Amino acid sequence: MKILVCISHVPDTTSKINFTENDSKFDSNGVQYVINPYDEFALTRAMWFKEKQGASVTVVNVGNASTEPTLRKALAIGADDAIRVNTEATDGLSVAKELAEVVKNGGYDLVLAGKESIDYNGGMVPGMLATLLDFNFVNACIGLEVDGDKATIAREIDGGKETLSCNLPLVIAGQKGMVEEKDLRIPNMRGIMMARKKPLNVVAPVGANAVTTTVSFEKPAAKAACKLVDAEHVEELIDLLHNEAKVI
Ligand SMILES: Cc1cc2nc3c(=O)[nH]c(=O)nc-3n(C[C@H](O)[C@H](O)[C@H](O)COP(=O)(O)OP(=O)(O)OC[C@H]3O[C@@H](n4cnc5c(N)ncnc54)[C@H](O)[C@@H]3O)c2cc1C
């Protein structure tokens, strides 16, 4: 089985977010980047298939050269090789079109992505990719087994879980639950050394044009100060909820 894992390069969740150019550009100064957490679940599941069932695992990012340390981290975790499509990734459809070309050229059976990137939160790339390829697609996956060309997938639904089956080729948008959090891998020294020698192929984009442009970004309003009311003073709490918060 040939597996392709799509890796989005996103700011660490502890990053301070700022904007420049009249709030229309993200300021990447001082920002640490990581593998998108949902992609880490997908990559860990891919490693399981490689080790238990025999599969090759390629990781791919659509982005400029600054994303290479993130791809090297995926190689250190255990992927066999990496592909970087050398273009500025600025919208979901153009990213999906670039990824579709990689899938066609590489003949992958199973494409694993995250259900959304935690920076732009579009949640659109995997579905668009499956449509462009005419592959089956399952979103919000929390469990995946593959036997031959048949996949059994668990997905989260409101208040429960659905199990379904479908054939490869398949695109999966995964999330927490695809593997246990304790099974996520931190690259060790051997993995980091080996990753330096693994192929990271930079390929030219097909030139898919972005169809959206960012007009502006806005941060959420600062949270109001928190008032603590002693458990003994219920009347004070009711008064505050009634006259100040005006919620009762
Ligand atoms: C000016 C600008 C520059 C940017 N530069 C980069 C960059 O260099 N590298 C980068 O990764 N992002 C970059 N981004 C973010 C880029 O916009 C997103 O990758 C893309 O728009 C998809 O975002 P989304 O929120 O719709 O993805 P979603 O649909 O929420 O992502 C779902 C899943 O799709 C896959 N995926 C998403 N984006 C990519 C990608 N670029 N490559 C491979 N798999 C992907 C991942 O598995 C992800 O978990 C940039 C954005 C802007 C505005």
The ligand as an SDF file (V2000), in Angstrom:
LIG
                    3D

 53 58  0  0  0  0  0  0  0  0999 V2000
    0.0360   34.2250    2.6450 C   0  0  0  0  0  0  0  0  0  0  0  0
   -0.1290   32.7870    3.0880 C   0  0  0  0  0  0  0  0  0  0  0  0
    0.9680   31.9460    3.0160 C   0  0  0  0  0  0  0  0  0  0  0  0
    0.8400   30.6060    3.4150 C   0  0  0  0  0  0  0  0  0  0  0  0
    1.9170   29.7860    3.3340 N   0  0  0  0  0  0  0  0  0  0  0  0
    1.7990   28.4900    3.6960 C   0  0  0  0  0  0  0  0  0  0  0  0
    2.8860   27.5830    3.5530 C   0  0  0  0  0  0  0  0  0  0  0  0
    3.9480   27.9680    3.0830 O   0  0  0  0  0  0  0  0  0  0  0  0
    2.7080   26.2760    3.9460 N   0  0  0  0  0  0  0  0  0  0  0  0
    1.5150   25.8390    4.4790 C   0  0  0  0  0  0  0  0  0  0  0  0
    1.4180   24.6480    4.8350 O   0  0  0  0  0  0  0  0  0  0  0  0
    0.4660   26.6690    4.5970 N   0  0  0  0  0  0  0  0  0  0  0  0
    0.5910   27.9860    4.2200 C   0  0  0  0  0  0  0  0  0  0  0  0
   -0.4740   28.8070    4.3280 N   0  0  0  0  0  0  0  0  0  0  0  0
   -1.7160   28.2550    4.8110 C   0  0  0  0  0  0  0  0  0  0  0  0
   -2.5100   27.8070    3.6030 C   0  0  0  0  0  0  0  0  0  0  0  0
   -3.4520   28.8080    3.3310 O   0  0  0  0  0  0  0  0  0  0  0  0
   -3.2140   26.5190    3.8510 C   0  0  0  0  0  0  0  0  0  0  0  0
   -2.3110   25.4520    3.7370 O   0  0  0  0  0  0  0  0  0  0  0  0
   -4.3320   26.3040    2.8180 C   0  0  0  0  0  0  0  0  0  0  0  0
   -4.9730   27.5260    2.5560 O   0  0  0  0  0  0  0  0  0  0  0  0
   -5.3390   25.3440    3.3170 C   0  0  0  0  0  0  0  0  0  0  0  0
   -5.8670   25.8710    4.4860 O   0  0  0  0  0  0  0  0  0  0  0  0
   -7.2090   25.3170    5.0560 P   0  0  0  0  0  0  0  0  0  0  0  0
   -7.3780   25.9920    6.3910 O   0  0  0  0  0  0  0  0  0  0  0  0
   -8.2960   25.4330    4.0770 O   0  0  0  0  0  0  0  0  0  0  0  0
   -6.8400   23.7740    5.2320 O   0  0  0  0  0  0  0  0  0  0  0  0
   -7.7870   22.6510    5.7500 P   0  0  0  0  0  0  0  0  0  0  0  0
   -8.7130   22.2270    4.6820 O   0  0  0  0  0  0  0  0  0  0  0  0
   -8.3770   23.0830    7.0560 O   0  0  0  0  0  0  0  0  0  0  0  0
   -6.6920   21.5070    6.0030 O   0  0  0  0  0  0  0  0  0  0  0  0
   -7.1140   20.1600    6.2000 C   0  0  0  0  0  0  0  0  0  0  0  0
   -5.9460   19.2810    5.9350 C   0  0  0  0  0  0  0  0  0  0  0  0
   -5.5120   19.4310    4.5740 O   0  0  0  0  0  0  0  0  0  0  0  0
   -4.0980   19.2580    4.5090 C   0  0  0  0  0  0  0  0  0  0  0  0
   -3.4650   20.5090    4.0860 N   0  0  0  0  0  0  0  0  0  0  0  0
   -3.9140   21.7730    4.2280 C   0  0  0  0  0  0  0  0  0  0  0  0
   -3.0300   22.6550    3.7440 N   0  0  0  0  0  0  0  0  0  0  0  0
   -1.9920   21.9320    3.2720 C   0  0  0  0  0  0  0  0  0  0  0  0
   -0.7570   22.2680    2.6510 C   0  0  0  0  0  0  0  0  0  0  0  0
   -0.4140   23.5430    2.4180 N   0  0  0  0  0  0  0  0  0  0  0  0
    0.0720   21.2660    2.2840 N   0  0  0  0  0  0  0  0  0  0  0  0
   -0.2560   19.9530    2.5150 C   0  0  0  0  0  0  0  0  0  0  0  0
   -1.4070   19.5830    3.1140 N   0  0  0  0  0  0  0  0  0  0  0  0
   -2.2610   20.5620    3.4770 C   0  0  0  0  0  0  0  0  0  0  0  0
   -3.6380   18.9000    5.9340 C   0  0  0  0  0  0  0  0  0  0  0  0
   -3.6580   17.5040    6.0970 O   0  0  0  0  0  0  0  0  0  0  0  0
   -4.7110   19.5450    6.7870 C   0  0  0  0  0  0  0  0  0  0  0  0
   -4.8420   18.9390    8.0740 O   0  0  0  0  0  0  0  0  0  0  0  0
   -0.3930   30.1290    3.9260 C   0  0  0  0  0  0  0  0  0  0  0  0
   -1.4930   30.9980    3.9700 C   0  0  0  0  0  0  0  0  0  0  0  0
   -1.3740   32.3130    3.5620 C   0  0  0  0  0  0  0  0  0  0  0  0
   -2.5830   33.2170    3.6460 C   0  0  0  0  0  0  0  0  0  0  0  0
  1  2  1  0
  2  3  1  0
  2 52  2  0
  3  4  2  0
  4  5  1  0
  4 50  1  0
  5  6  2  0
  6  7  1  0
  6 13  1  0
  7  8  2  0
  7  9  1  0
  9 10  1  0
 10 11  2  0
 10 12  1  0
 12 13  2  0
 13 14  1  0
 14 15  1  0
 14 50  1  0
 15 16  1  0
 16 17  1  0
 16 18  1  0
 18 19  1  0
 18 20  1  0
 20 21  1  0
 20 22  1  0
 22 23  1  0
 23 24  1  0
 24 25  2  0
 24 26  1  0
 24 27  1  0
 27 28  1  0
 28 29  2  0
 28 30  1  0
 28 31  1  0
 31 32  1  0
 32 33  1  0
 33 34  1  0
 33 48  1  0
 34 35  1  0
 35 36  1  0
 35 46  1  0
 36 37  1  0
 36 45  1  0
 37 38  2  0
 38 39  1  0
 39 40  1  0
 39 45  2  0
 40 41  1  0
 40 42  2  0
 42 43  1  0
 43 44  2  0
 44 45  1  0
 46 47  1  0
 46 48  1  0
 48 49  1  0
 50 51  2  0
 51 52  1  0
 52 53  1  0
M  END
$$$$
